[in-house]
């Protein structure tokens, strides 16, 4: 699917590094077909050394020479980047934006008639277990959408949704690793409280959540059904679940997603004004 294509990344931070690593590891493309751009030469040297990709400080050069252009920069600099690249982006270039909070409409104003796909990944793309949601811009089309799905699936799971859902996506999967880290930390503290070593408690907590998540994804069963299978009458698990319900953990998580979604909406209004 990516044979004979050249891919460029404007911005070579953690997300770019994770995506490039995933694409190469999945065998979708050879390292020499990828060019990374950044304002830091030391960062580019690192990318070239670790991933074997080509690098350049010249934005104009990278834009003119690629079929797929990834925007992996911070939201506060994306407008200036768009101003620089707009005159050089070909009508046949697919632009993929992972810039948080910036809508395809805003991007399209700077890049009229260019196929654009917006993506909201989360940080576990760095270890190949990310959750990415893609939204198609006006000129993207299904073929480009499927291509981007394939790329992001190389670093975890990817699904396609309407762009209107992106704030909710941010609240759940975008911010979700933060909630999971809080849960892992709390479970590890609990393990220490009942006599486990800190190191063992962290490993046990993290692997337990990883395993539970994998069961949900691979069995296709509802989480409640899987929970029922491990809650024996009068047993240890139901006692623990009862304690969680008493303290409103379920509602707390729902409130967290709702609060993050609202914050995403607020930030999006400022970014897209």
C-alpha positions as CSV (number, residue, x, y, z in Angstrom):
1,X,0.0,0.0,0.0
2,X,2.9,2.3,0.7
3,X,5.2,1.0,-2.0
4,X,6.9,3.7,-4.0
5,X,5.5,6.4,-1.7
6,X,7.5,8.9,0.2
7,X,6.4,10.1,3.6
8,X,7.5,13.3,5.4
9,X,7.1,14.4,9.0
10,X,7.1,18.0,10.0
11,X,7.9,17.8,13.7
12,X,10.0,15.0,15.0
13,X,8.8,14.7,18.6
14,X,7.6,11.6,20.5
15,X,4.5,11.0,18.4
16,X,6.4,11.2,15.1
17,X,9.1,8.9,16.5
18,X,6.5,6.3,17.6
19,X,4.6,6.4,14.3
20,X,7.7,6.1,12.2
21,X,8.9,3.2,14.4
22,X,5.5,1.5,14.0
23,X,5.4,1.9,10.3
24,X,8.9,0.5,9.8
25,X,8.4,-2.3,12.3
26,X,5.2,-3.4,10.5
27,X,7.1,-3.6,7.2
28,X,4.8,-1.0,5.6
29,X,7.7,1.1,4.3
30,X,11.5,1.2,4.2
31,X,13.2,3.8,6.4
32,X,14.8,5.5,3.4
33,X,11.3,6.4,2.1
34,X,10.7,8.6,5.2
35,X,12.1,12.1,5.8
36,X,11.8,13.8,9.1
37,X,12.0,17.6,9.6
38,X,12.5,19.5,12.8
39,X,14.0,22.8,14.0
40,X,16.6,20.9,16.1
41,X,19.5,19.3,14.3
42,X,20.3,17.2,17.3
43,X,16.8,15.8,17.3
44,X,17.2,14.9,13.6
45,X,20.5,13.3,14.2
46,X,18.8,11.1,16.8
47,X,16.0,10.2,14.5
48,X,18.4,9.2,11.7
49,X,20.6,7.2,14.1
50,X,17.7,5.3,15.7
51,X,15.3,4.8,12.8
52,X,17.5,5.1,9.7
53,X,15.3,7.8,8.1
54,X,16.4,10.7,6.1
55,X,16.3,14.1,7.7
56,X,16.2,17.8,6.7
57,X,15.9,21.2,8.3
58,X,14.4,22.5,5.0
59,X,10.6,22.5,5.2
60,X,10.2,23.5,1.6
61,X,12.3,20.5,0.5
62,X,10.3,18.0,2.5
63,X,7.0,19.3,1.4
64,X,7.9,19.1,-2.3
65,X,9.3,15.6,-2.1
66,X,6.6,13.5,-0.4
67,X,3.3,11.9,-1.2
68,X,2.1,11.9,2.4
69,X,2.9,14.7,4.8
70,X,2.4,14.4,8.5
71,X,1.9,17.5,10.7
72,X,3.3,16.4,14.1
73,X,3.9,19.8,15.6
74,X,2.5,21.7,18.6
75,X,-0.9,23.5,18.2
76,X,0.7,26.9,19.0
77,X,3.0,26.7,16.0
78,X,0.8,25.0,13.4
79,X,-0.5,28.3,11.9
80,X,3.0,29.5,11.2
81,X,3.9,26.1,9.7
82,X,0.9,26.2,7.5
83,X,1.9,29.6,6.2
84,X,5.3,28.3,5.2
85,X,4.2,25.1,3.5
86,X,1.0,26.2,1.9
87,X,2.6,27.4,-1.4
88,X,4.4,24.1,-1.9
89,X,1.9,21.5,-1.0
90,X,0.7,19.6,-4.1
91,X,-3.0,18.9,-4.8
92,X,-2.1,15.2,-4.8
93,X,-0.3,15.3,-1.4
94,X,-2.2,13.7,1.5
95,X,-1.8,15.8,4.6
96,X,-2.3,13.9,7.9
97,X,-2.6,16.1,11.0
98,X,-2.1,14.9,14.6
99,X,-2.1,18.5,15.9
100,X,-4.4,18.4,18.9
101,X,-7.5,20.5,18.8
102,X,-7.0,21.9,15.2
103,X,-10.0,21.1,13.0
104,X,-9.8,20.1,9.3
105,X,-11.8,23.2,8.5
106,X,-8.9,25.4,9.9
107,X,-6.3,23.4,8.0
108,X,-8.4,23.5,4.9
109,X,-8.5,27.3,4.9
110,X,-4.7,27.3,4.6
111,X,-4.6,24.2,2.3
112,X,-7.7,24.6,0.0
113,X,-8.7,21.4,-2.0
114,X,-5.9,19.4,-0.4
115,X,-6.9,16.0,1.0
116,X,-6.6,16.2,4.8
117,X,-7.1,13.6,7.5
118,X,-7.1,14.5,11.2
119,X,-6.0,11.9,13.7
120,X,-6.2,11.8,17.5
121,X,-3.7,9.2,18.8
122,X,-2.7,8.6,22.4
123,X,0.7,8.2,23.9
124,X,0.8,4.4,23.9
125,X,1.5,4.6,20.2
126,X,5.1,4.8,21.5
127,X,4.9,1.1,22.5
128,X,2.8,-0.1,19.7
129,X,-0.5,-0.1,21.7
130,X,-2.0,3.2,20.8
131,X,-5.6,4.1,20.2
132,X,-6.0,6.4,17.3
133,X,-9.2,7.9,15.8
134,X,-9.2,9.4,12.3
135,X,-11.6,11.9,10.7
136,X,-11.7,12.6,7.0
137,X,-11.5,16.2,5.7
138,X,-13.7,17.3,2.8
139,X,-11.4,16.2,0.1
140,X,-9.8,13.1,1.7
141,X,-12.0,10.3,0.4
142,X,-12.3,6.7,1.5
143,X,-9.1,5.5,-0.1
144,X,-7.0,8.0,1.8
145,X,-8.9,7.2,5.0
146,X,-8.1,3.5,4.7
147,X,-4.5,4.3,4.0
148,X,-4.3,6.3,7.2
149,X,-6.1,3.6,9.2
150,X,-3.5,1.1,8.0
151,X,-0.6,3.4,9.0
152,X,-2.0,4.1,12.5
153,X,-3.0,0.4,13.0
154,X,0.7,-0.3,12.8
155,X,1.1,1.4,16.2
156,X,-2.0,-0.1,17.9
157,X,-5.7,0.1,17.0
158,X,-7.3,2.7,14.8
159,X,-10.9,3.5,14.0
160,X,-12.7,6.1,11.8
161,X,-15.3,8.5,13.3
162,X,-16.9,11.8,12.5
163,X,-14.8,14.8,13.4
164,X,-17.6,16.1,15.6
165,X,-16.7,13.3,18.1
166,X,-13.1,14.4,18.5
167,X,-13.6,16.2,21.8
168,X,-15.2,13.1,23.2
169,X,-12.4,11.0,21.8
170,X,-9.9,13.3,23.5
171,X,-11.7,12.9,26.8
172,X,-11.8,9.1,26.6
173,X,-8.8,7.7,24.7
174,X,-6.7,10.8,24.3
175,X,-6.6,11.5,28.0
176,X,-7.3,7.9,29.0
177,X,-3.7,6.8,29.6
178,X,-3.5,9.4,32.3
179,X,-6.5,7.8,34.1
180,X,-4.9,4.4,33.7
181,X,-1.6,5.5,35.2
182,X,-3.5,6.9,38.2
183,X,-5.3,3.5,38.6
184,X,-2.0,1.6,38.3
185,X,-0.3,3.8,40.8
186,X,-3.2,3.4,43.2
187,X,-3.3,-0.4,42.8
188,X,0.4,-0.5,43.4
189,X,0.0,1.6,46.6
190,X,-2.7,-0.8,47.7
191,X,-0.3,-3.7,47.1
192,X,2.4,-2.1,49.2
193,X,-0.3,-1.5,51.9
194,X,-1.0,-5.2,52.1
195,X,2.6,-6.2,52.2
196,X,4.0,-6.4,48.6
197,X,7.2,-4.8,47.5
198,X,6.8,-1.6,45.4
199,X,8.5,-3.1,42.4
200,X,6.3,-6.3,42.4
201,X,3.2,-4.3,43.1
202,X,3.7,-2.0,40.1
203,X,4.4,-5.0,37.8
204,X,1.3,-6.8,39.0
205,X,-1.0,-3.8,38.7
206,X,0.2,-2.9,35.2
207,X,0.0,-6.4,33.9
208,X,-3.4,-7.0,35.5
209,X,-4.8,-4.0,33.6
210,X,-3.1,-5.0,30.4
211,X,-4.4,-8.5,30.6
212,X,-7.9,-7.4,31.4
213,X,-7.9,-5.0,28.5
214,X,-6.6,-7.7,26.2
215,X,-9.5,-10.0,27.3
216,X,-12.1,-7.4,26.4
217,X,-10.5,-6.8,22.9
218,X,-9.9,-10.4,22.0
219,X,-13.0,-12.1,23.4
220,X,-15.4,-9.4,22.3
221,X,-17.4,-9.9,25.5
222,X,-18.9,-7.0,27.4
223,X,-16.6,-5.9,30.4
224,X,-19.5,-6.6,32.7
225,X,-19.9,-10.2,31.5
226,X,-16.1,-10.7,32.0
227,X,-16.4,-9.2,35.5
228,X,-19.2,-11.6,36.4
229,X,-17.1,-14.5,35.5
230,X,-14.5,-13.6,38.2
231,X,-17.0,-12.5,40.9
232,X,-17.8,-15.7,42.8
233,X,-20.7,-15.5,45.3
234,X,-19.3,-14.3,48.6
235,X,-15.8,-14.2,47.1
236,X,-12.8,-11.8,47.2
237,X,-13.5,-10.0,43.9
238,X,-17.1,-9.1,44.7
239,X,-15.9,-7.7,48.0
240,X,-13.5,-5.5,46.2
241,X,-16.0,-4.4,43.6
242,X,-18.4,-3.5,46.3
243,X,-15.8,-1.3,47.9
244,X,-15.2,0.4,44.6
245,X,-18.9,1.0,44.0
246,X,-19.3,2.4,47.6
247,X,-16.6,5.0,46.9
248,X,-18.0,6.0,43.5
249,X,-15.1,4.9,41.4
250,X,-17.3,4.4,38.4
251,X,-18.8,7.8,38.6
252,X,-15.4,9.4,39.2
253,X,-14.2,7.9,35.9
254,X,-17.2,9.1,34.1
255,X,-16.7,12.6,35.6
256,X,-13.1,12.5,34.5
257,X,-14.0,11.8,30.8
258,X,-16.7,14.4,30.9
259,X,-14.3,17.0,32.4
260,X,-11.6,16.3,29.8
261,X,-14.1,16.5,27.0
262,X,-15.3,19.9,28.2
263,X,-11.7,21.1,28.5
264,X,-11.0,19.9,24.9
265,X,-14.0,21.8,23.7
266,X,-12.7,25.0,25.4
267,X,-9.2,24.6,24.1
268,X,-10.5,23.9,20.6
269,X,-12.5,27.1,20.5
270,X,-9.3,29.1,21.3
271,X,-7.1,27.2,18.8
272,X,-9.6,27.5,16.0
273,X,-10.5,31.1,16.4
